[in-house]
Amino acid sequence: MAMTIEGLLGLLLCFQLVYCYKFWACALYNNWWPMLSALMYVLVPMPCLFFGGGSTQFLISRDGGGWIDAAKFLTGASAVGSFAIPIILRHAHMISTGAMFIEFTSFIIFVCTVLCFHRASLEDDW
């Protein structure tokens, strides 16, 4: 099953929804600290681009090696950081509980979007 334009637009819409939730978390509580976790969203695909050749195939392979293992570690660390930053900010009383939960919703939508893209890229021969 090839990725269609409609599927790509759906993924783009979901990704835009992620940033809408981020802006809502910041604007509703008049505090822009939750936008710090958006930095991690930029860092998540970087190991894939630099060490995996732009493909997500290496994440599910058992093939090892220094650079592949480093890419898997960095991808996991940045994904955990995306979830941990709102918790740390809430613990430090820099953001409110509502903003933290909006950030969690944003993260869940982001993960679902990435998983849908990963599945579509595995099925499609670009």
C-alpha positions in Angstrom: 0.0 0.0 0.0 1.6 3.2 -1.1 1.4 6.5 0.8 -1.2 8.7 -0.9 -1.4 12.4 -0.9 -4.4 12.2 1.4 -2.4 10.1 3.9 0.4 12.6 3.7 -1.9 15.5 4.3 -3.5 13.6 7.2 0.0 13.2 8.8 0.7 16.9 8.2 -2.6 17.8 9.9 -1.8 15.7 12.9 1.6 17.3 13.1 0.1 20.7 13.0 -2.3 19.7 15.7 0.7 18.8 17.9 1.9 22.4 17.7 -1.5 23.8 18.2 -1.7 22.0 21.5 1.8 23.3 22.4 0.7 26.9 21.7 -2.5 26.3 23.7 -0.5 25.0 26.6 1.6 28.2 26.5 -1.1 30.8 25.7 -3.8 29.5 28.0 -1.6 29.7 31.1 0.4 32.7 29.9 3.7 30.8 30.3 6.0 29.9 27.4 8.1 27.3 29.3 6.1 24.4 27.8 7.5 25.3 24.4 10.9 23.9 25.6 9.8 20.4 24.9 9.3 21.4 21.2 13.1 21.4 21.0 13.1 17.7 21.7 10.6 17.2 18.8 13.3 18.6 16.6 16.0 16.4 18.1 14.0 13.1 17.7 14.6 12.6 14.0 18.2 13.8 13.9 19.8 10.4 14.7 17.7 8.9 12.0 18.8 11.5 9.5 22.5 11.4 10.4 23.1 7.8 11.3 20.3 5.9 9.6 20.5 7.5 6.2 17.1 9.1 6.5 15.3 5.8 6.9 13.5 4.5 9.9 14.4 0.9 9.0 17.4 0.8 11.4 15.2 1.3 14.5 13.6 -2.1 14.1 16.6 -4.0 12.8 18.8 -6.2 15.0 21.9 -5.2 13.2 24.3 -3.4 15.5 27.4 -1.4 15.3 28.6 1.6 17.1 26.8 4.3 15.1 23.5 2.4 14.7 23.4 1.7 18.5 24.2 5.3 19.2 21.4 6.4 16.9 19.0 4.1 18.7 20.1 5.4 22.0 19.8 9.1 21.0 16.4 8.5 19.5 15.1 6.9 22.7 16.7 9.5 24.9 15.2 12.4 23.0 11.8 10.7 23.0 11.9 10.2 26.7 13.1 13.8 27.1 10.0 14.9 25.2 7.8 13.3 27.9 10.1 14.2 30.8 10.5 17.9 30.2 6.9 18.8 31.1 7.1 16.7 34.3 10.4 18.4 35.3 8.9 21.8 34.6 5.8 21.0 36.7 7.9 19.6 39.5 9.9 22.9 39.5 6.6 24.9 39.6 7.4 26.6 36.3 4.2 25.4 34.6 0.8 24.5 35.8 -0.7 21.0 35.9 -3.1 21.9 33.1 -0.3 22.9 30.8 1.5 19.7 31.7 -1.5 17.6 30.7 -1.9 19.5 27.4 1.8 18.8 26.7 1.1 15.1 27.3 -1.8 15.2 24.9 0.5 16.9 22.4 3.2 14.2 22.9 0.7 11.4 22.4 -0.5 12.9 19.1 3.1 13.3 18.1 3.9 9.7 18.8 0.9 8.4 16.9 1.8 10.6 14.0 5.4 9.3 14.0 4.2 5.7 14.2 1.8 6.2 11.3 4.6 7.7 9.2 7.0 4.9 10.2 4.4 2.2 9.2 3.7 4.0 5.9 7.4 4.3 5.1 8.0 0.6 5.8 5.2 -0.3 3.3 6.2 2.2 0.7 9.2 2.0 -1.6 10.3 5.6 -1.9 
